[in-house]
Amino acid sequence: MHLLSFSLIEPEDKFYLYYPSWLNVGESHLYKLALKATNAHGWGFKRFGASREEYSREMIRAPLYKNYLDAMDQAADNALQQLNAKERMLLMKSRTAFIYADAWGETGPFEDVTSPLHSAIMDTLPKNLVKKFAIKDFTCKVRGEEHAFMQAMRLAQDYLDWRLYDFVVICAAYRAVPCLVFSQQAMNGRSKNKQTHLNISVERVGCFVFSQREASLGIQCGKMLTAPQGAPLEQVISGLDPQQDWLALASLKKDAAFEKQLADAAGSIRHINLVDMYGESGPVTPALSLIFQQRQRYQAGKVRTLLKDVFGGYIWFDSWSMH
């Protein structure tokens, strides 16, 4: 399939360091477990709606959610404006599916929501975006924590390959609620990586328009790679050219053994860590490889984005310039 347009938005505010508090013992306990699981010495957050008028240690716990919803709307507008007039008309008139990819499913209980409409947008489906793209055929929500966006892409690829729809719009959003972020990482157990670092979680929202119509960027979602001790290196880099292509790692928890194996292999593929480069954004993190490719002016050859699951397997997709 092809990516016709996309837009990613993050807060323009600065990072704020998280501090555990005795007023919220459960969250503080999860914070300590998450630090051990990722071998980090601290956690920074960049969130939509963080108000400097709030107490510095509380501003990242309860930011203004309206800024987050406005960013989703802006990302959709940006993606639409990148299409030419003919493509926009086809998108509105053709069979179009809409997929909303979200990390947590329901975040309303963690927000100070004042409107049932806003609660429905965050927890179920952003109907304002459905109307914006004039969706009449199919809508759904994919809730898959850090795998949600890549699962939505695989669903989009199947729909387009089967000719069920002419366009698929994916809106992906990540709300970095501290206790949910910590609880997800705490499930991974203690890290074996000995190098300490500072974790960075960045809220991002994105909108992506896919179709079989030829565009500047091609996308191919691969099958899941599974093995008892993780995916063998040969499977991971199969089909990649060491001279032109890149491997983009998208997991917050580093696989030190795999990265060492990758670095030691003779003639190995060049690789980057998206979390180290841009910060962690839950399900939106894999989409950052598109930003990397865009900033390379699409001269990076093929980029294979790799995301590890908790059972040792990997899911991946390839992206490459069509020009």
C-alpha positions in Angstrom: 0.0 0.0 0.0 1.0 3.7 -0.2 1.0 6.5 2.3 -0.6 9.5 0.6 -0.1 11.9 3.5 0.6 12.0 7.2 0.9 14.5 10.0 2.4 14.1 13.5 2.0 16.7 16.3 3.6 16.9 19.7 3.5 19.6 22.5 5.6 22.7 22.0 6.2 22.9 25.8 9.3 21.7 27.5 9.9 18.4 29.4 9.0 18.0 33.0 10.6 15.5 35.4 8.3 13.2 37.3 8.7 13.1 41.1 7.0 10.4 43.2 4.8 11.6 46.0 3.6 10.0 49.2 0.1 11.4 48.3 -0.1 8.8 45.5 1.7 5.7 46.9 0.4 3.3 44.2 1.7 5.4 41.3 5.0 5.9 43.1 5.4 2.2 43.5 4.7 1.6 39.8 7.2 4.3 39.0 10.0 2.4 40.9 9.1 -0.9 39.2 9.1 0.8 35.8 12.6 2.3 36.5 13.9 -1.2 37.3 12.2 -2.7 34.2 13.8 -0.1 31.9 17.0 0.4 34.0 16.4 4.2 34.1 17.2 6.7 36.8 14.3 9.1 36.1 11.3 9.8 33.9 10.6 13.0 31.9 7.2 13.8 30.4 6.1 16.2 27.6 2.3 16.5 27.7 -0.4 18.5 25.9 -2.0 21.1 28.2 0.6 21.2 30.9 0.0 24.5 32.7 2.9 26.4 34.3 0.4 27.9 36.7 0.0 24.5 38.3 2.4 23.2 41.0 5.4 21.9 39.1 5.1 18.3 40.5 1.4 18.0 39.7 1.2 19.6 36.2 2.1 16.4 34.4 -0.5 14.4 36.3 -3.6 16.5 35.3 -2.9 18.6 32.2 -5.7 20.3 30.2 -7.2 17.6 28.0 -8.7 20.1 25.5 -5.2 20.8 24.1 -4.9 17.1 23.3 -8.2 17.0 21.5 -7.3 20.2 19.5 -4.0 18.6 18.5 -5.9 15.5 17.1 -8.1 17.8 15.1 -5.1 19.8 13.8 -3.2 16.6 12.7 -6.3 15.6 10.7 -6.5 19.0 9.0 -2.8 18.9 8.2 -3.1 15.4 6.6 -6.1 16.6 4.5 -4.3 19.7 3.3 -1.3 17.7 2.1 -3.6 16.0 -0.4 -4.3 17.7 -3.7 -7.9 18.8 -4.6 -8.5 15.7 -6.7 -7.3 13.3 -4.0 -9.4 15.1 -1.3 -12.5 14.7 -3.5 -11.8 11.0 -4.1 -11.3 10.5 -0.4 -14.7 12.0 0.4 -16.6 10.2 -2.3 -14.9 6.8 -2.3 -15.2 3.8 0.1 -13.1 5.0 3.0 -12.5 3.2 6.4 -11.5 5.0 9.5 -9.4 3.4 12.3 -8.7 5.1 15.6 -5.5 3.6 17.3 -5.2 4.3 21.0 -2.9 2.9 23.7 -5.1 2.6 26.8 -8.8 2.3 25.7 -10.2 4.6 28.3 -8.4 7.6 29.8 -11.5 9.5 30.8 -11.3 8.5 34.5 -7.8 10.0 34.6 -8.9 13.3 33.1 -10.9 16.2 34.6 -13.5 15.8 31.8 -16.3 18.4 31.8 -18.2 17.2 28.7 -19.7 13.8 27.8 -18.8 14.6 24.2 -15.1 15.0 25.0 -15.2 11.8 27.1 -16.7 9.9 24.1 -14.0 11.3 21.8 -11.2 10.1 24.1 -12.6 6.8 25.1 -14.5 5.5 22.1 -14.3 7.3 18.7 -13.5 10.9 17.7 -16.7 11.5 15.7 -15.5 15.0 14.7 -12.7 13.3 12.7 -15.2 10.8 11.2 -17.2 13.8 9.9 -14.1 15.6 8.7 -13.2 12.7 6.4 -16.9 12.1 5.5 -16.6 8.4 6.6 -19.8 6.5 5.8 -18.5 2.9 5.4 -16.5 1.6 8.3 -15.1 2.9 11.7 -13.3 1.0 14.5 -11.0 1.5 17.4 -7.8 -0.5 18.0 -6.6 -0.5 21.6 -3.3 -2.2 21.8 -0.9 -0.2 24.0 2.4 0.3 22.1 1.3 -2.1 19.3 -1.9 -0.3 18.4 -0.6 1.7 15.4 1.2 -1.2 13.8 -1.9 -3.4 14.3 -4.0 -0.7 12.6 -1.6 -0.6 9.7 -1.8 -4.3 9.2 -5.6 -4.0 9.2 -5.5 -1.2 6.7 -3.2 -3.2 4.4 -5.6 -6.2 4.5 -8.6 -4.0 3.7 -6.8 -2.4 0.7 -5.4 -5.7 -0.6 -8.8 -7.2 -0.5 -10.3 -4.2 -2.3 -12.8 -3.7 0.5 -12.0 0.0 0.7 -10.3 2.6 -1.6 -8.8 4.6 1.3 -8.0 3.9 5.0 -7.5 6.8 7.4 -5.7 6.0 10.7 -5.7 8.5 13.5 -3.3 7.4 16.3 -3.0 9.1 19.6 -0.9 8.7 22.8 -1.9 10.1 26.1 1.0 9.7 28.5 -0.9 9.2 31.8 2.0 8.5 34.3 0.4 5.6 36.2 -0.6 3.9 32.9 2.9 4.4 31.4 4.6 3.0 34.5 2.2 0.0 34.9 2.8 -1.0 31.2 6.6 -1.0 31.7 6.5 -2.6 35.1 5.0 -5.7 33.6 8.2 -6.4 31.7 10.3 -7.4 34.7 13.7 -6.2 35.7 16.0 -5.1 32.8 19.2 -6.9 32.1 20.7 -3.8 30.4 23.4 -2.3 32.7 23.4 1.2 31.1 21.3 3.7 33.0 19.5 6.5 31.2 16.6 9.0 31.5 13.3 7.8 30.0 11.4 10.4 28.0 7.6 10.0 27.3 6.2 12.4 24.7 2.5 12.7 23.9 2.0 12.7 20.1 -1.0 12.5 17.8 -0.9 11.6 14.2 -3.2 11.1 11.1 -2.2 8.9 8.2 -4.0 8.4 4.8 -3.3 5.1 3.1 -4.4 3.9 -0.4 -3.4 1.7 -3.3 -3.0 4.8 -5.4 0.7 5.5 -6.1 2.3 8.0 -3.8 5.8 9.1 -2.7 6.1 6.5 0.1 5.4 2.7 -0.1 4.5 0.7 3.0 4.6 -3.1 3.5 3.6 -4.7 6.8 5.4 -8.0 7.5 4.4 -11.1 9.4 5.3 -11.4 13.1 8.7 -12.9 13.8 8.6 -15.4 16.6 11.3 -17.5 18.3 11.9 -18.9 21.8 14.8 -16.6 22.4 13.6 -13.7 20.2 13.8 -13.3 16.4 17.1 -14.4 14.8 19.1 -11.6 13.3 18.9 -13.3 9.8 15.1 -13.1 9.9 15.1 -9.4 11.1 17.4 -8.1 8.4 16.3 -10.4 5.6 15.9 -8.4 2.3 17.7 -5.3 3.5 20.8 -3.8 1.8 23.5 -2.9 4.3 24.7 -0.1 2.1 21.4 1.7 1.7 18.8 0.5 4.1 18.1 1.2 7.8 16.7 -0.7 10.8 14.6 1.4 13.2 14.1 0.0 16.7 10.9 1.3 18.3 10.8 -0.3 21.8 11.3 1.6 25.0 12.8 -1.4 26.8 16.1 -2.0 25.1 17.1 -5.5 24.0 20.8 -5.3 24.8 21.6 -8.8 23.5 19.9 -8.2 20.2 21.5 -4.8 19.7 25.0 -6.3 20.5 24.3 -9.0 18.0 23.3 -6.4 15.4 26.4 -4.3 16.1 28.8 -7.3 16.0 27.5 -8.9 12.8 29.8 -8.4 9.9 28.3 -6.2 7.2 25.3 -5.6 9.4 22.6 -3.2 8.6 22.7 0.4 9.9 20.3 1.0 12.7 18.8 3.7 14.9 16.8 3.7 18.1 13.7 5.9 17.6 13.2 6.2 21.4 16.7 7.5 21.9 16.3 9.9 19.0 12.8 11.3 19.5 11.5 10.0 22.9 8.9 7.3 23.6 5.3 7.8 22.4 3.6 4.5 23.0 1.8 3.3 19.8 2.9 6.3 17.9 6.6 5.6 18.3 6.9 3.3 15.2 5.5 6.2 13.1 8.5 8.2 14.0 10.5 6.2 11.4 8.5 8.1 8.8 9.8 11.4 10.2 13.4 10.0 10.1 12.9 9.0 6.5 11.4 12.4 5.7 14.3 14.3 7.3 16.7 12.1 5.2 14.8 13.6 2.2 13.8 10.0 1.4 17.5 9.1 0.6 17.6 6.5 3.3 16.6 3.6 1.1 14.3 1.2 2.8 13.6 1.6 6.5 12.4 -1.4 8.4 10.7 -0.4 11.7 10.9 -3.1 14.3 8.8 -3.4 17.5 9.4 -6.1 20.1 6.5 -7.6 22.1 6.6 -8.9 25.6 6.9 -12.6 24.5 10.1 -12.1 22.6 8.7 -11.8 19.1 8.9 -8.8 16.7 6.4 -7.1 14.5 7.6 -4.9 11.6 6.9 -2.8 8.6 9.0 -1.5 5.7 8.8 2.0 4.2 10.6 3.2 1.1 10.5 6.1 -1.3 8.8 5.5 -4.6 10.8 8.2 -6.5 
